[in-house]
Amino acid sequence: MIKIFNSLAEIDQLLKKHDDYRDNCLNLIASENYINPTIRKYLDSDLCGRYGCYEGLEGEDREYTGNKYIKEIETKTIELVKDIFKADYCDLRAIGGHIAGVASVLALTDPEDLIMEVILENWGHGLIEPMAETVEHFGRVFNVEAIPYQENQTIDTEKFIAEIRLKKPKLIILGSSGMLFPEGVAEIAAVAEEVGAYLIHDSSHISGLIAGGVFPNPLEEGADLMFCSTHKSFPGPQGGIILSNSKEIMQKVNRVIPSLVTSHHINRLPALAAAILEMKKYGEKYGRQIIKNSKALAEALSQKGFNILAEDRGFTESHLLLIDVSEYGGSYKAARKLESSQILCSDDFGGPDKEIRIGTAEITRRGMKEKDMKKIADFLKRVLIAEENEEEIINDLERYLDQFNDFSYCLKK
């Protein structure tokens, strides 16, 4: 039975255990990243107990008094976000990528409109499909179908375009948590416009690559709206963003957001602004190294005998790669076995328990380069293929990680 906390010292002690443990883990979770301590400090301010609650597209009307400087912080952060993502309009009130997505869907659809999205089986984020299946209210109003995928977890664009023309959906949601390559956004956007559908893009995983200018920006390719989180390939505090170049669309979103989020945790905004300044300085170099590391790690793992998806296309052009681990007991078992050796990754949480997802954003921030990917591949082989002793692997891993404690691509005061 877990005991309650009885003192501040106990809280401190447990946090220290967590920090020490994670410092000595090889973190390959694609949905996590290392936040620069300089940026993390901006989460600690008087704002943590305050409300912003701006109304209106530009935040011109306030619900709370005392927002004299809060308004300026919000406005300047919004302008930074618009600048780095090349968008005309932005809403920062969603406290995560999922809420940003739900708000966007509710703003742009009516009950029973057909929505086509990437489903969990294909490493979708599980935005609408699980809500429709598990929440009776949503099941009565959401009409969801899957975007067709190919074996290598990429969209079957030709088949999808034919389905769009046939089924005429009201809303298309591109983007996934297993995105290996840029999608054919421009081609799909043209067909969406042809049938009168909205096209929105879930860029949660690739937002850092987009901000760094090393991955196509969906808004520039014709997406009507883009939503994302700020804590995956983008190395900022947890939160959500909604972006568009359409004032009409953003006015619809603006009416929905207050029903989902009243306190939007404004203490994260100074940290977000600082993270954007960091990305402005280092984003391109950081993003290019992430992709180099992903490709190098995929190649090294393939040479070690692992079955890496999309080998015929060069494995990946993003911050992640996918490994078929069916022969090692499936994704759940493989991920937990790696975790026992302090190697962290994501199992196939919504699919057929077949693939694990490996991300390179945090190890890139730790200063690792292409040459280090061979060593990482060796650690994975030792765990899953050779099945070596866990303690020996952990000892070797901790010694190896000791040389990567001076994090890269970080602003310093």
N, C-alpha and C positions, 0 to 999 in steps of 0.2 A: 504494500500500500504506500502510495506517494504521500509524504508529509507536506504540510503547508509551510510556506516561508514564515519564520518567526523574527527575522531581523534583516537589516540592510546588508549586514556582513554575509548572510547566507545567499542573498541575491547576487552580491558581488562575486562570491565564490563560484557559483554556478555559471555566471557569465564568463568568468575567467577560464573555467573548464571548457566551455564552448569555444572561446577564442583560441585556446591552445590546441584543441582538437581540430578545428577548421584550418588553422595555420599549417597543420601537419597532414592535411588531406590534399590529394590531387583532385581539384574540383573541375570536372568535365561536364557539369550540368549547364546546358545551353541557355537556360532561362535565368541564370544567376550571373553576377559579376562582382568584381572587387570595386568598392567605392573608396576613392582617395580620402584619407583621413582629413585632409584640408577641407574637402567638400562635406564630409560627414558632420563636421563641427557646425555647419550652417543649419543643421536640423535642430540644434539646441538654441532656442531663442524664446522670447516672450510669445511669439506667434503660435507656439504649440498649444496655447489655451485660448486662442482667439478665433472668431468667425470672420470670413471674408464675405460670403454670400452676395457676390455681385449679381446684378440682374442686367439684362440687355446685352447685346452683342459685343459692345465695346466696354462693358462694365461701368456704364455711366450712372446707374442708379444703385443705391446701397440700401440694405435692410438694417444694418447695424451702425450705430454711432461709434466713434473712436477709430474709424478707418482711414484717417488722414494719410498715414504713411503706408498702410496696408494696400490701399488703392494703387499707390505708386509702385510698390513692389510687384503687385499682380500685373499691372500694365506693362512694366518694363520686362518682366519675364515672358509675358505673352508675345511681345515684340521680338524678343530673342528667339522664341520657338518658331514664330512665323518666318523669321529670317533664315534659320538654319535648315528648316524643312521646305522653304520656298512656297509658302502658303499665304493666301490673302486673309484667311480667317482661322481663328484658333479658340478652342475652349479647353481650359485646364482643370475644370472642376471634377472630372471623373477621377476617382481615387485609385483606379487601376485600369489596365487594358480591357478587362472583361466588362466592367461597367461602361467604359467608353463605347464598346461594341454594342451592348444592349441598348444604350441610349440612342445610338445611331439607327439601329434596326427599328425601334419603337417610333422614331421620328419619321421614318421614310416608308413605313408600311401600314396597311390597314389589316384588320383581322381576315385570315384565310388567304391573303396574298401569297403567291408562291415565292419562297426564298430558296436559293440554291447556294450551298456553302460546302466547304471542305469538312467532311465528317471526321470523328475521332479515329476511325479505322485508318485513315490516311494522314494521321498526325494533325488533324484539325484542332483548333483550340477548344472545340466543344462549346461554341457560343450559343446556338439556337437549338440544335438537335437534342442535347441532353435536357435542356429546359423544357422542351415540348414533351419529352418522354417521362420526366420525373415530377413536373409541377402541373397539376391538372388544369389550372387556369391557362397556362401557356399552351398546353396541349390542345385546348379548344380554339385558340386563335392563330397559332403558328402552323403554317403548312410548309414543311421543309423537305427538300430533296438533295441528294448528294451530287457534288461535282464529280464527274468520272475521272478516275485516276488510272495510271499505268503501273506496271509492276515495280518500277524503280521510284515510286512515290513522287511522280511528277504528273501534272495535269495532262490528260489526253485532250489536247486543245481542239483537234479536228472534230472529235466526237462531241465535245462540250459545246462548240459553236453550233453544231447541228441541233443539239438539244435546246439551246437558247432560242433558236428560230422556231422550233416546234412547240415548246412549252410556254414561251413568252413570260418568264418570271418577272415579278415586280422588283426583286432585289437579288443581286449577286454579291457574295462575299468571298473574295479571293484572300489568299494568305493562309499560312499554317505554322505550326510549331515544329515542323520537320522540313522546312523549305530548303532545298538543296541548290536550286537554280532560280534565276529571275523567271517570272511567269510571263506569258504573252499578254500583258495587260493592255497594250495598245490595240491589238487585234481583237481581244474580247470586248474592250470598251466600245469599239466601232459597232460590233454586233449588238451590244446592250443598248446603245443609242438607237439602233435600227428598230428594236422591238419596244422601246420605251421603258427600259429597265434602268434602275440605279445600279451603278457599280461602285462598291466600296471595298477598301483593302485593309485587312488586318495585318499591320506591319509591326506587330509587337516584337517579334523576334529579330527583325532586321532593321529596327529603327536606328541603331548605332551605325550600321553600315550605310544607310541612307544619309544620315547626318554627316558622315565622313565623305560622302560623294563617291563611294565605291560600289554602290548597288543602285539599280534604277529607282527613281522616285515615282511611285504610282500616280501621284497628282500630275506630274509632268507627262505621264503616258496616257492620261485620259480618265483616271478614276475620279468619280464625283466626290468622294470623301475618303479619308484615310484616318484610321485610329490606331493607337499603339500604346505600349507601356514604355517606361523610361528606366528599366532596370534589368534588361537582358543584354543584348549586344551594346545597347546604350548604357554607359556606366554611371547612372544617376540614382537618385532615391526612388523608391517605389511610388508609382503614380500612373495616371493615364492622360492621354492627349487626344483631342479630336480636331482634325484639320480639313479644310476645304477651300476651294477657290470660288465657291458659289455662296453668295450672301443668302439667297433663298433657302438653300439647304441648311446652312448654319442657323438661320432663324428658326427652322423647324427643330433642330437639335437643341437650341437654346431654350425652347419652351418645354422640352422633355426633361432636361438635366435636373432642374430643381425638384422633380418628383422622385428622383433616385438618390440625389446627393444634396444635403443641406449644408453640412459642415464638410468642406472639401480639403481639410487638413493643410492649411496654408503654410504651416511650418516647413513643408517640403519645397516651397517655391524658391527661397534663396539658394537651397542646395541644388535645385534643378537649374537655376540660372548659372550657378558656378560650374555645374557639369557641362552646360552648353558652352561656356567660355573655354573649358578644357577641351571640348570636342572641336571648337573652332581652331584651336592651336594644334592639336595632335590628331584630330579625327581621321584625316586621310591616311597618315602613316600607320596609325593604329588599325584602321579597317583593312588596309592592304596586307598588313602582317597577319591579321586574323585569317584572311582567306588563304594566304600562303601556308600558314600553319595547318589549316583544315585539309588542304590538298596534300601536304607532306605527311600528315598523320594518317590520312586515308591510304596513301600509297604504302607507308611503312606497315600498317596493319594488314594490308592485302598481302604484302611480302611475307608476313609472319603466318599466313594461312587463314586469316579471317575473311569472311564473305561480306565485302563492303558493297552497298547498293550503288547503282549507277556508274559502274566502272567504265562502261562504254562511253560515258560523257565526261570522264575525268573526275568522277566521284562527287564533286561539290564545287560551288562557287560562292558559298556563304560561310557562316560561322559554325556550321555543324556538319556532321556526317552521320549516316545510319548504318548499323551493323546487324546483319541477320545472325542471331545467336540461337537459332532453333536447335542446333546440335549440342548446345551447352545447357539445355534444359529450359529454354525460353527466356524472354526478356526479364521477367520478374525475378526468376532464380539467378540469372547472370548478374543483374544489377545489384542484388543483395550480396552475392559472393564477392563482387568487386568492392562493395561498401565495407565488407568485413576486413578488407585489406587497405582501407582508407582511400579508395578510388571511387569517386562519386560520379554517377551518370544518371540518365533518366530511362526508366523502362517504358514499354509500349502501353501506357496507362489506359488507352481507349481502344486498342486494336486486338489482333489475334495473338498477343503475347509472343511476338516473333522478333522484334527489333529493339535494340537499345540506341539511344541518341547520345552522341558525343559532341560537346561544344568546346570551342577553343578560345572564347573571349577572355575568360579569367586567366588562363595560363599565358595568354599573350600579354595581359597586363602585368603578370609576374615576371615578364622579360624573356620568356621562352621564344626560340626561333626554330626554323625548319630542322636544324641539326638535333634539337632536343626531342623532336617528334619520334625519332627512332627509339629513344630511351623509353618514352611513354608507351609506345607500341610493345616494347619488350616487357614492361610491367603488366600490361593487359594479357600478354601471352602467358606470363608466369602464373597469373591467377586462373585464367579460364582454360587454357590449353594444357599447360604443364601441371597445373594444380599443386603448386609448391606450398610450403608451409607459410601460413599467414604472418606469423611473427617475423620471420626472416624477410618477407616482402615489405612489411611495415617498417622495419629497421632500415632497410635499404632505401625505401621511399623517403623517409624522414631525412636521412642524410643527403639524399639527392635534392630535396626541396630547400634545404638550408641555404643553397647558393642562389635562391630566387626570392629573396626577401626585400629587395630594393625595387619597388614596383615602377613600371614604365608608363609613359604617356600621361603623367600626372602634373597638374598645376601645383606649384608650391608658393607660399607667401614669402 
